[in-house]
Amino acid sequence: MILEVQQAVEKTAETSAQISDSSEELSIGIKSQAMQSADAAAAVEEMTRTIVHTAQNTTFAAGQATESGKTAREGGEIVRQTVEKINQIAETVINSTATVEKLGDASAQIGEIIMVIDDIADQTNLLALNAAIEAARAGDQGRGFAVVADEVRRLAERTTEATKKIAQMIRNIQIETENAVNAMKKGSSEVTAGIELADKAGNALGKIVSSADKVVEMVQQIAAANEQQSTTSEDISVKIETISKVSSESETGVAQISEAVVGMRQMTLDLKVLMKQFQLRKSAAFTFADN
């Protein structure tokens, strides 16, 4: 019976030692886990700050991109209005060119009429000269006719001078008209080139607007992803905090277990001492009984 108790005490002492060693190892592991949890919590906190900062920058970038898109749209509208005005100017120039060309044609027709009038004046002058010659041959009887012929000749000369002046004016008008037509044609070409440039500018602004819209969409997606990351990191932080709390509680529990094991080992040692004392007393009693 005593032997069985002694074996049980030895087994208890051995088990207590194993539990103590395991508790010590567990305590070390829990402390390491707590340290790692603290490091992870710090890393997650830093990551959260970075994500928040990135989200702020992304939001700012989204605002800038939206503003750029708005400005590009306004620029596109201005270019569209400019193209519309240039088209109106081009139409006016074309109409003016047609009007001036008609004026040139009318001037040419007037020139032809002046040539006819000038030819008639020359013929009238020649007829007046012939009439004067015939009047001179007629003597006194032809004197009155000579006066009329002389007046007709003077009228023809005045008509010739007037037609020459008008012809010169018509030539000047034709020259100015031709210059105006050429200038308007050149202006029309420049207006056409301006329209092409304005169209290109409008297309470029359209591409800018499209790109700005895409940038805004992408930035918004990034902002949404950052927000989701921020939420996820907060969840991770809460879970790590929970793990850290559990580790702390586990460390406390292990410390209590270790303390209990130490107490149990001490009780086992005390029990072994008592068992030895009991054996010694029992041996002494047997020896005394034999004597």
C-alpha positions as CSV (number, residue, x, y, z in Angstrom):
1,M,0.0,0.0,0.0
2,I,2.8,2.4,0.9
3,L,4.6,1.4,-2.2
4,E,1.7,2.2,-4.4
5,V,1.3,5.6,-2.7
6,Q,5.0,6.2,-3.2
7,Q,4.7,5.3,-6.9
8,A,1.7,7.6,-7.3
9,V,3.6,10.4,-5.6
10,E,6.6,9.8,-8.0
11,K,4.3,9.7,-11.0
12,T,2.6,12.9,-9.8
13,A,5.9,14.6,-9.4
14,E,7.0,13.5,-12.9
15,T,3.7,14.7,-14.4
16,S,4.0,18.0,-12.5
17,A,7.5,18.4,-13.9
18,Q,6.3,17.7,-17.5
19,I,3.3,20.1,-17.0
20,S,5.7,22.7,-15.7
21,D,8.0,22.3,-18.7
22,S,5.0,22.4,-21.1
23,S,3.6,25.5,-19.3
24,E,6.9,27.2,-19.6
25,E,7.1,26.4,-23.3
26,L,3.5,27.5,-23.8
27,S,4.2,30.7,-21.9
28,I,7.2,31.5,-24.1
29,G,5.1,30.7,-27.2
30,I,2.2,32.9,-26.0
31,K,4.6,35.8,-25.2
32,S,6.1,35.4,-28.7
33,Q,2.6,35.4,-30.2
34,A,1.7,38.5,-28.1
35,M,4.9,40.3,-29.4
36,Q,4.1,39.2,-33.0
37,S,0.5,40.3,-32.5
38,A,1.7,43.7,-31.3
39,D,4.1,44.0,-34.3
40,A,1.2,43.0,-36.6
41,A,-1.1,45.5,-35.0
42,A,1.5,48.3,-35.4
43,A,2.0,47.2,-39.1
44,V,-1.7,47.2,-39.7
45,E,-2.0,50.6,-38.1
46,E,0.7,52.0,-40.3
47,M,-0.9,50.4,-43.3
48,T,-4.2,51.9,-42.3
49,R,-2.6,55.4,-42.1
50,T,-1.0,54.9,-45.5
51,I,-4.3,53.7,-47.0
52,V,-6.1,56.7,-45.5
53,H,-3.4,59.1,-46.8
54,T,-3.7,57.4,-50.2
55,A,-7.4,57.7,-50.2
56,Q,-7.2,61.4,-49.4
57,N,-4.7,61.9,-52.3
58,T,-7.0,59.8,-54.5
59,T,-10.0,61.9,-53.6
60,F,-8.0,65.1,-54.3
61,A,-6.8,63.6,-57.7
62,A,-10.4,62.7,-58.5
63,G,-11.5,66.3,-57.8
64,Q,-8.7,67.6,-60.0
65,A,-9.5,65.2,-62.8
66,T,-13.2,66.2,-62.6
67,E,-12.2,69.9,-62.7
68,S,-10.0,69.3,-65.7
69,G,-12.8,67.5,-67.5
70,K,-15.1,70.4,-66.7
71,T,-12.5,72.9,-68.1
72,A,-12.0,70.7,-71.2
73,R,-15.8,70.6,-71.8
74,E,-16.0,74.4,-71.4
75,G,-13.1,74.7,-73.8
76,G,-14.8,72.3,-76.2
77,E,-18.0,74.4,-76.1
78,I,-16.0,77.6,-76.8
79,V,-14.2,75.9,-79.8
80,R,-17.6,74.7,-81.1
81,Q,-19.0,78.2,-80.9
82,T,-15.8,79.5,-82.5
83,V,-16.1,77.0,-85.4
84,E,-19.8,78.0,-85.8
85,K,-18.8,81.7,-86.0
86,I,-16.0,81.0,-88.4
87,N,-18.4,79.0,-90.6
88,Q,-20.7,82.1,-90.6
89,I,-17.8,84.3,-91.5
90,A,-16.8,81.9,-94.3
91,E,-20.4,81.9,-95.6
92,T,-20.4,85.7,-95.5
93,V,-17.0,85.9,-97.3
94,I,-18.3,83.5,-100.0
95,N,-21.4,85.5,-100.5
96,S,-19.4,88.7,-100.6
97,T,-17.0,87.2,-103.1
98,A,-20.0,86.2,-105.3
99,T,-21.4,89.8,-105.0
100,V,-18.0,91.3,-106.0
101,E,-17.6,88.9,-108.9
102,K,-21.1,90.0,-110.1
103,L,-19.9,93.6,-109.7
104,G,-16.9,92.8,-111.9
105,D,-19.1,91.2,-114.5
106,A,-21.4,94.3,-114.5
107,S,-18.3,96.5,-114.8
108,A,-17.2,94.5,-117.8
109,Q,-20.6,94.8,-119.4
110,I,-20.5,98.6,-118.8
111,G,-17.1,98.6,-120.4
112,E,-18.5,97.0,-123.5
113,I,-21.3,99.5,-123.6
114,I,-18.8,102.3,-123.2
115,M,-16.8,100.9,-126.2
116,V,-20.0,100.9,-128.3
117,I,-20.7,104.5,-127.2
118,D,-17.1,105.5,-128.0
119,D,-17.4,103.8,-131.4
120,I,-20.6,105.7,-132.1
121,A,-18.9,109.0,-131.0
122,D,-16.1,108.3,-133.4
123,Q,-18.5,107.7,-136.2
124,T,-20.5,110.8,-135.3
125,N,-17.3,112.8,-135.3
126,L,-16.4,111.5,-138.7
127,L,-19.9,112.3,-140.1
128,A,-19.7,115.8,-138.6
129,L,-16.3,116.3,-140.3
130,N,-17.7,115.1,-143.7
131,A,-20.8,117.4,-143.2
132,A,-18.5,120.3,-142.6
133,I,-16.6,119.6,-145.8
134,E,-19.8,119.4,-147.8
135,A,-21.1,122.6,-146.2
136,A,-17.9,124.4,-147.2
137,R,-18.3,123.2,-150.7
138,A,-21.9,124.6,-150.7
139,G,-20.7,128.1,-149.8
140,D,-23.2,130.5,-148.3
141,Q,-26.0,128.0,-148.6
142,G,-24.2,125.4,-146.5
143,R,-23.1,127.8,-143.8
144,G,-25.9,127.0,-141.4
145,F,-25.4,123.3,-141.9
146,A,-21.7,123.8,-141.1
147,V,-22.6,125.4,-137.8
148,V,-24.7,122.4,-136.9
149,A,-22.0,120.0,-138.1
150,D,-19.5,121.8,-135.9
151,E,-21.7,121.5,-132.9
152,V,-22.3,117.8,-133.6
153,R,-18.5,117.3,-133.9
154,R,-17.9,119.1,-130.6
155,L,-20.6,117.0,-128.9
156,A,-18.9,113.8,-130.3
157,E,-15.5,115.0,-129.0
158,R,-17.0,115.6,-125.6
159,T,-18.7,112.2,-125.7
160,T,-15.4,110.6,-126.6
161,E,-13.6,112.3,-123.7
162,A,-16.4,111.3,-121.3
163,T,-16.4,107.7,-122.5
164,K,-12.6,107.6,-122.1
165,K,-12.9,108.8,-118.5
166,I,-15.7,106.4,-117.8
167,A,-13.7,103.6,-119.4
168,Q,-10.7,104.5,-117.2
169,M,-13.0,104.4,-114.2
170,I,-14.4,101.1,-115.2
171,R,-10.9,99.7,-115.6
172,N,-10.0,101.0,-112.2
173,I,-13.2,99.4,-110.8
174,Q,-12.4,96.1,-112.5
175,I,-8.8,96.2,-111.1
176,E,-10.1,96.9,-107.6
177,T,-12.8,94.3,-108.0
178,E,-10.3,91.7,-109.1
179,N,-8.1,92.6,-106.2
180,A,-11.1,92.3,-103.8
181,V,-12.1,89.0,-105.3
182,N,-8.5,87.7,-104.9
183,A,-8.4,89.0,-101.3
184,M,-11.7,87.4,-100.5
185,K,-10.6,84.1,-102.1
186,K,-7.5,84.2,-100.0
187,G,-9.5,85.1,-96.9
188,S,-11.9,82.3,-97.7
189,S,-8.9,79.9,-97.9
190,E,-7.6,81.2,-94.6
191,V,-11.1,80.8,-93.0
192,T,-11.2,77.3,-94.3
193,A,-7.8,76.6,-92.8
194,G,-9.0,78.2,-89.5
195,I,-12.1,75.9,-89.5
196,E,-9.9,72.9,-90.0
197,L,-7.6,74.0,-87.1
198,A,-10.6,74.7,-84.9
199,D,-12.1,71.3,-85.8
200,K,-8.7,69.7,-84.8
201,A,-8.7,71.6,-81.6
202,G,-12.3,70.5,-80.9
203,N,-11.4,66.9,-81.6
204,A,-8.3,67.2,-79.3
205,L,-10.4,68.7,-76.6
206,G,-13.0,65.9,-77.1
207,K,-10.2,63.4,-76.6
208,I,-9.1,65.3,-73.5
209,V,-12.6,65.2,-72.1
210,S,-12.9,61.5,-72.9
211,S,-9.5,60.8,-71.2
212,A,-10.5,63.0,-68.2
213,D,-13.7,61.0,-67.8
214,K,-11.8,57.8,-67.9
215,V,-9.3,59.1,-65.4
216,V,-12.2,60.2,-63.1
217,E,-13.7,56.7,-63.4
218,M,-10.4,55.0,-62.7
219,V,-9.7,57.3,-59.7
220,Q,-13.1,56.7,-58.4
221,Q,-12.5,52.9,-58.7
222,I,-9.2,53.4,-56.9
223,A,-10.9,55.4,-54.2
224,A,-13.5,52.7,-53.7
225,A,-10.8,50.1,-53.5
226,N,-8.9,52.2,-51.0
227,E,-12.0,52.6,-48.9
228,Q,-12.5,48.8,-49.0
229,Q,-8.9,48.3,-48.0
230,S,-9.3,50.7,-45.2
231,T,-12.4,48.8,-44.0
232,T,-10.5,45.5,-44.3
233,S,-7.5,46.8,-42.5
234,E,-9.7,48.1,-39.7
235,D,-11.3,44.6,-39.4
236,I,-7.8,43.1,-39.3
237,S,-6.8,45.5,-36.7
238,V,-9.8,44.6,-34.6
239,K,-9.1,40.9,-35.0
240,I,-5.5,41.3,-34.1
241,E,-6.5,43.3,-31.1
242,T,-8.8,40.4,-30.1
243,I,-5.9,37.9,-30.7
244,S,-3.6,40.1,-28.6
245,K,-6.3,40.2,-25.8
246,V,-6.8,36.4,-26.0
247,S,-3.0,35.9,-25.9
248,S,-2.8,38.2,-22.8
249,E,-5.5,36.2,-21.1
250,S,-3.9,32.9,-22.1
251,E,-0.6,34.2,-20.7
252,T,-2.3,35.0,-17.5
253,G,-4.0,31.5,-17.4
254,V,-0.7,29.8,-18.2
255,A,1.0,31.8,-15.4
256,Q,-1.8,30.6,-13.0
257,I,-1.3,27.0,-14.2
258,S,2.5,27.3,-13.7
259,E,1.9,28.7,-10.2
260,A,-0.5,25.8,-9.5
261,V,2.0,23.3,-10.9
262,V,4.8,24.8,-8.8
263,G,2.5,24.5,-5.7
264,M,1.6,20.9,-6.7
265,R,5.3,20.0,-7.1
266,Q,6.0,21.5,-3.7
267,M,3.2,19.5,-2.2
268,T,4.5,16.3,-4.0
269,L,8.0,17.0,-2.5
270,D,6.5,17.5,0.9
271,L,4.5,14.3,0.5
272,K,7.6,12.4,-0.5
273,V,9.3,13.7,2.6
274,L,6.4,12.6,4.7
275,M,6.4,9.2,3.1
276,K,10.1,8.8,3.9
277,Q,9.5,9.9,7.5
278,F,6.6,7.4,7.6
279,Q,8.8,4.6,6.3
280,L,11.5,5.4,8.8
281,R,9.1,5.5,11.7
282,K,7.6,2.2,10.5
283,S,11.0,0.6,10.3
284,A,11.9,1.8,13.8
285,A,8.6,0.4,15.1
286,F,9.3,-3.0,13.6
287,T,12.8,-3.0,15.1
288,F,11.5,-2.1,18.5
289,A,8.8,-4.8,18.3
290,D,11.4,-7.4,17.5
291,N,13.5,-6.5,20.5
